[in-house]
Amino acid sequence: MQTDAPILKELVLAGGGHSHALLLRMWGMHPIPGIRLTVISDHAHAPYSGMLPGLIEGVYTFDEAHIDIARLCIFAGARFIRGRVIGLDLAGKRVRVADRPPIAYDLLSLNVGSVPPTEPVPGADTYAIQVKPVSALLTALDSLLEQPKPPRSITVVGGGAGGVELLMALMHRFNATFRDARPPTTYRLVHSEAQLLETHHHRVRRTVAAELRRRGVELVLEDRVVEVLQNGLKLQSGSLVEADAVFWATGAAAPQWPAAAGLSVDARGFVAVTETLQSVSHPEVFAAGDVASMKAHPRPKSGVFAVRQAKPLYHNLRAVLLGEPLRAYRPQSQFLSLIGTADGRAIASRGPFSWHSRTMWRWKEHIDRKFMRRFEDLPSMEILRPNAAAPRTAMTGELEDVIRNHQFRCSGCGAKVGQGVLERALRRAIEEAPGSEPSEHVLVGLEERDDAAVLSVPPGSYLLQSVDYFPALLSDPYLFARIAVVHAASDLHAMGARISSAQLTAVLPPASSKAQEETLYQIVSGVLTALAQEGATLVGGHSAEGKELALGLTVNGWSPKDAVLTKNGMRAGDRLVLTKPLGVGCLFAAEMRLRARARWLDQAIASMLASNGPAGTIFRSHGAHALTDITGFGLAGHLLEMLTASRCDARLDVQCIPALPGALEVLAQGIASSLQQENRRIADAIQHTRSGPTDPYFELLFDPQTAGGLLASVPAAEAEACLAALKAQGYAASAVIGEVTAQANEHPRIVLA
Ligand SMILES: Cc1cc2nc3c(=O)[nH]c(=O)nc-3n(C[C@H](O)[C@H](O)[C@H](O)COP(=O)(O)OP(=O)(O)OC[C@H]3O[C@@H](n4cnc5c(N)ncnc54)[C@H](O)[C@@H]3O)c2cc1C
């Protein structure tokens, strides 16, 4: 839920674990005005621990067993930063994130889970499959399942509840996938202790051991793996056992960066927290789930606690912001575990109580599905509106001041952002920017701080210039800025220019000076990163305050006078080559309605981040006769512009047009960008044979793109080589989508095949 209040304080959630997922849901229903909530997670989908064994077993799909964190962020009005936390600057209150600028916080919460143990077992890193991160485990599993034959033997190392459930789930999955394999796969469990599941009652241990033996699992107890080899394991006892696939489930270790940053940690490196879930050493840092260790109440690492800690975490973070008293949380000492046995049954275990039955599995399934429904059944975007009744913060006085000042804020000079904010944000971003050679065509630029940039072009060249303006497409200002540069530069790449410089207009939402500086810093960092990739320099800009974050970019480039490529020049017989898949518009329309999957958006973002520069060079070297970039008018609109300029028709092979994952699915549900209708006004110029106006492929033709691909008219003899070069350059979805034909009537038309 969004609020219109100026941004005053930064609450940052690092990691998309169970506690943060639940917290986001609660926050979305009761946001605090003036607090900018930011979530940093290395994956947009977080696995739900209760369903993980079922996912491995094959009873749940990926979507059923994952929480869509990016979608929850939209619901909660939070910024979503796709990134891996690698450290903390506790003095400067910044979270360090891999491959991007750090994120500032006033209040920080960690829910990043645990990492595989770092015990120095030679070969474990190279040859064993670690159970964490789960995304890597699932990738490794998929690749084993795709082999023509199953592994001859599978060994799980670690006999806790996680290892036992994992082994049973793997057995079910491999036996079902390779039903007729001869000889069948053999299974083994290696555990260093004399008993499996030592934290459970002896009745549960006996049931589990008997169940594993009944299924033919070889149990190797009271022995340790001392080395993992390519096809086997060396044990402490001296035995050597064969193992084609080794899964490493020996328990949870702490990530190293919290301790390295100076946070107080327990003996194993987990963040030491009080009963209020605050760091013992840094009260402005909270931690929950596996990464936290409650000094007064040590508990095993389990998703159950991460879930239970969500409410106290939510309450206490709000309490700090609202100046209210914090609540102590005491985890229960006994809790119910439901251990799936991958045969339609589960073992219930709590203290001395245990029961292994189908009923227990049905109960577990009911609990898990109910839990996940909480993240699916979110209110739709239509009813997400500012919550007038949301509480004022403890910083009420401060908030009111900002609102009052905001109302009377000067709108002269384009409501410029304060000079101090601008200076500091620029200085920081420039200092940390990836180094790039200053362009020889910039005579006076940003460094000179003069009134205007002075630019030159090489003799015999033209100056090419293009301007674009974008409201924020993503909540992450850094990624948004990088995409904006790719989009703006694309117009020049389509005309064969080399980009030399750009000017930036940044419109920032009302916020405290500190919050505004942070937003601007992220934006300028993104612009500088993307311009460095283009070999271009930022030469100036303008900043202003507006209701929502938006960016304008003016991009300059040059091209030899005889090398400028235009839309005019197509010839009948040319092949039409498109470099990127379509679907950006409808996917982001679906995202606003909470109807897009984060993994679809991940792919859309990756596609948008790819510069069209190398593609432009490849097209020119293969003699393209005409070139354009696909943006707001969609494929049909931009193709028609080319056909009109060139006086040609085109035939499109609809099935060959690449689509982003999820795009056809959302179009089939009637979800489209608000520009779609306008773009469809040229639909009369399209003659459809097989696909028709109700076909999602047809709708895809009008889908507006941000940072879309290039569309080229390439001589037929060059098309194949050109396509191969594009694919080798990384444009994996590039395709020949049709051909140029002679104009049949007065008006150009597109025939769909
Ligand atoms: C095979 C297996 C089966 C299990 N089965 C169960 C079970 O049935 N029931 C149960 O209660 N527990 C189970 N567990 C334990 C359970 O998975 C963990 O205790 C639980 O996931 C911890 O939850 P969390 O919220 O602390 O962190 P996690 O669920 O691990 O979530 C952390 C999130 O933060 C993200 N993240 C991690 N590091 C970073 C970083 N550096 N930067 C940014 N983001 C980051 C991750 O992508 C992840 O989404 C099982 C564990 C395994 C390995």
The ligand as a Tripos MOL2 file, in Angstrom:
@<TRIPOS>MOLECULE
LIG
   53    58     1     0     0
SMALL
NO_CHARGES

@<TRIPOS>ATOM
      1 C1         16.2020  -29.8210    2.9600 C.3       1 LIG1
      2 C2         15.6370  -28.9650    4.0520 C.ar      1 LIG1
      3 C3         14.3760  -29.2140    4.5320 C.ar      1 LIG1
      4 C4         13.8440  -28.4240    5.5510 C.ar      1 LIG1
      5 N1         12.6020  -28.6690    5.9680 N.ar      1 LIG1
      6 C5         12.0640  -27.9070    6.9190 C.ar      1 LIG1
      7 C6         10.7370  -28.1070    7.3360 C.ar      1 LIG1
      8 O1         10.0500  -28.9970    6.8480 O.2       1 LIG1
      9 N2         10.2360  -27.2950    8.2880 N.ar      1 LIG1
     10 C7         10.9850  -26.2870    8.8410 C.ar      1 LIG1
     11 O2         10.4720  -25.5530    9.6920 O.2       1 LIG1
     12 N3         12.2440  -26.0800    8.4720 N.ar      1 LIG1
     13 C8         12.8110  -26.8390    7.5330 C.ar      1 LIG1
     14 N4         14.0970  -26.6180    7.1490 N.ar      1 LIG1
     15 C9         14.8630  -25.5270    7.7840 C.3       1 LIG1
     16 C10        14.4330  -24.2270    7.1650 C.3       1 LIG1
     17 O3         14.6700  -24.2550    5.7780 O.3       1 LIG1
     18 C11        15.1100  -23.0100    7.7620 C.3       1 LIG1
     19 O4         15.1640  -23.0940    9.1460 O.3       1 LIG1
     20 C12        14.2930  -21.7990    7.3840 C.3       1 LIG1
     21 O5         14.2370  -21.6800    5.9850 O.3       1 LIG1
     22 C13        14.8890  -20.5360    7.9490 C.3       1 LIG1
     23 O6         14.0680  -19.4910    7.5740 O.3       1 LIG1
     24 P1         14.6060  -18.0210    7.4510 P.3       1 LIG1
     25 O7         13.4110  -17.1750    7.2560 O.co2     1 LIG1
     26 O8         15.4900  -17.6960    8.5890 O.co2     1 LIG1
     27 O9         15.5510  -18.0060    6.1810 O.3       1 LIG1
     28 P2         15.3910  -18.5970    4.7260 P.3       1 LIG1
     29 O10        14.1480  -19.3540    4.5450 O.co2     1 LIG1
     30 O11        16.6710  -19.2920    4.4090 O.co2     1 LIG1
     31 O12        15.2670  -17.2910    3.8560 O.3       1 LIG1
     32 C14        16.3410  -16.4030    3.6860 C.3       1 LIG1
     33 C15        16.0820  -15.5910    2.4330 C.3       1 LIG1
     34 O13        17.0430  -14.5810    2.3300 O.3       1 LIG1
     35 C16        17.6780  -14.6210    1.0720 C.3       1 LIG1
     36 N5         19.0930  -14.3810    1.3090 N.ar      1 LIG1
     37 C17        19.9780  -15.2320    1.8590 C.ar      1 LIG1
     38 N6         21.1920  -14.6580    1.9160 N.ar      1 LIG1
     39 C18        21.0560  -13.4330    1.3780 C.ar      1 LIG1
     40 C19        21.9500  -12.3520    1.1470 C.ar      1 LIG1
     41 N7         23.2400  -12.4230    1.4920 N.pl3     1 LIG1
     42 N8         21.4810  -11.2500    0.5500 N.ar      1 LIG1
     43 C20        20.1770  -11.1430    0.1980 C.ar      1 LIG1
     44 N9         19.2920  -12.1350    0.3960 N.ar      1 LIG1
     45 C21        19.7280  -13.2550    0.9840 C.ar      1 LIG1
     46 C22        17.4460  -16.0180    0.5170 C.3       1 LIG1
     47 O14        17.3450  -16.0220   -0.8870 O.3       1 LIG1
     48 C23        16.1480  -16.4230    1.1700 C.3       1 LIG1
     49 O15        15.0590  -16.1070    0.3490 O.3       1 LIG1
     50 C24        14.6320  -27.3820    6.1260 C.ar      1 LIG1
     51 C25        15.9160  -27.1210    5.6320 C.ar      1 LIG1
     52 C26        16.4160  -27.9130    4.6150 C.ar      1 LIG1
     53 C27        17.7940  -27.6110    4.1080 C.3       1 LIG1
@<TRIPOS>BOND
     1     1     2 1
     2     2     3 ar
     3     2    52 ar
     4     3     4 ar
     5     4     5 ar
     6     4    50 ar
     7     5     6 ar
     8     6     7 ar
     9     6    13 1
    10     7     8 2
    11     7     9 ar
    12     9    10 ar
    13    10    11 2
    14    10    12 ar
    15    12    13 ar
    16    13    14 ar
    17    14    15 1
    18    14    50 ar
    19    15    16 1
    20    16    17 1
    21    16    18 1
    22    18    19 1
    23    18    20 1
    24    20    21 1
    25    20    22 1
    26    22    23 1
    27    23    24 1
    28    24    25 2
    29    24    26 1
    30    24    27 1
    31    27    28 1
    32    28    29 2
    33    28    30 1
    34    28    31 1
    35    31    32 1
    36    32    33 1
    37    33    34 1
    38    33    48 1
    39    34    35 1
    40    35    36 1
    41    35    46 1
    42    36    37 ar
    43    36    45 ar
    44    37    38 ar
    45    38    39 ar
    46    39    40 ar
    47    39    45 ar
    48    40    41 1
    49    40    42 ar
    50    42    43 ar
    51    43    44 ar
    52    44    45 ar
    53    46    47 1
    54    46    48 1
    55    48    49 1
    56    50    51 ar
    57    51    52 ar
    58    52    53 1
@<TRIPOS>SUBSTRUCTURE
     1 LIG1         1 GROUP 0 **** ****
